[in-house]
Amino acid sequence: MTIKRRLFISNILMIAIPIVLSILLAALVFLLVWKDFTGYRLQSDDDYYGARDSVMETARDMIVNPDAQRLSMLIERADTMLETNKMSLLVYEDDAVRYNLGSKELLSDADSATDAELAQALETLGGTGVAGKNGRELYVSELEESGHAYRIELLSDRPKLDASAEEDYGFRRAPVLLLLAMIAVVFLTSQFLTRSVFRNIRRPLEILTDGVREIRDGNLDYRIDYKRKDEFRAVCEAFNEMAGRLKESIRAVQKQEINRKELLAGISHDLRSPLTSIKAYSEGLLDGVAGTPESQRRYAGMIKTKAEDIDHMVSRLFLFSKMDLGDYPNYPEELDPREELESFFRAAAEEHAEQGLNVELNGLPRRLTLHADPVQFRRVLANLVENSLKYKERPEVSVKVSASTMGISGETLRIVVEDDGPGVTDEALPKLFDVFYRSDASRSSPNRGSGLGLAISEKAVSMMGGRIYAEHGGRGGLRIVIELPVRPSEKEA
């Protein structure tokens, strides 16, 4: 479950749970308060007056119907109503008590002064009627039956709902209790939901923190295995991708550092050899070793040759640095690769014929367009030819050039340049395009180049949007493969 959904559910529950629990608590508080009030008479005025009138009517029936069976039933009925409603009934016959029914506690109440005041009030009113004070009520009625005078006195203790301090306190404390209960419910619900949601956030954060510490401590192989389908899964996947890229970046930096050291070592070594020669021939001239004009010319010619070698190497180094910085001028044009390959290798065969270069062209495709800088394209081919000549071990070297298209629609041109020279070892094969790398690890043959040619070729091919790599040739030599993007020529369309 996503964190967004968890938060949504948490917000809903934050509202729903307090409402439901508040309703339940309100019902519980009401029941508790109601239980506390069960000792009080909470009936309505209609119930009280109905009960009072019923008692008075029953008392009259007891006087009017002296039949024993009927009288017994009436007495029992009146007694029940009196006890239920907390009333006391006195019936006088000719000033003598005929019936004394109901609550005896009411009659024995200590508030006799109130009863006396009620009796005095009724006397003022004529002796009959209803008088009440302080929750006590006296109802007096008189009648004559069979020559006898009867007086009915109904005394009741009827507390009002707001007359009891304890009852009033109970009603006042109920809302306070309910409010406190609602606050407690909201607080506890908030704590529970916050802990529940935060627990699902804290654990992924701890996992990410552990991963960051592992990377900080140098463990670049550490990966986070996160299975939950939430927002943190994308973060963990991005962390793993970052760790992989960081590892590759550090490897690249380490490789660049190694290349830099090899570059410095290569420059130092390759410059030392011609400089040593220049120094030696210069000292020979200064010391008079070359005594004849012929030997002086020979010494001067050697100095010039070595200086040209240094200039050539520095020019290549400068060219590679400019290409590596992306500051080298690039002017691509629409080229016909067949024409470019044919014109270059035919000219190269004529130029280097005396050095034993033989060129064979096979399978060059027609009607293709290559978008590339012609100067850089020819420089790549020139570096390949130069390598074949420098590393040949026989008087002659044969270079076979072929080309074909690749891909579903022929969108890639594959150029293969293969010689029959000595080739390279399996270990040296992937390093041929490194800066200043030479299969001659001891660099004991400086006349075989500085190792910058193939590095420059790789930079140039990359700028054309292609790639270059080396393979073992079928004739024992070295095969260089160049793959470049092409498209059908407009002439064909």
Secondary structure as UniProt FT lines:
FT   HELIX           3..36
FT   HELIX           37..39
FT   HELIX           45..64
FT   HELIX           68..85
FT   STRAND          87..93
FT   TURN            94..95
FT   STRAND          96..102
FT   HELIX           104..107
FT   HELIX           112..125
FT   STRAND          129..133
FT   TURN            134..135
FT   STRAND          136..145
FT   TURN            146..147
FT   STRAND          148..157
FT   TURN            161..163
FT   HELIX           165..216
FT   TURN            217..218
FT   TURN            220..221
FT   HELIX           231..287
FT   HELIX           293..324
FT   TURN            325..326
FT   STRAND          333..335
FT   HELIX           337..351
FT   HELIX           353..355
FT   STRAND          357..362
FT   STRAND          368..372
FT   HELIX           374..390
FT   STRAND          397..406
FT   STRAND          412..419
FT   TURN            426..428
FT   HELIX           429..431
FT   TURN            432..433
FT   TURN            435..436
FT   TURN            441..442
FT   HELIX           446..448
FT   HELIX           453..463
FT   TURN            464..465
FT   STRAND          467..472
FT   TURN            474..475
FT   STRAND          478..488
FT   TURN            490..492
//
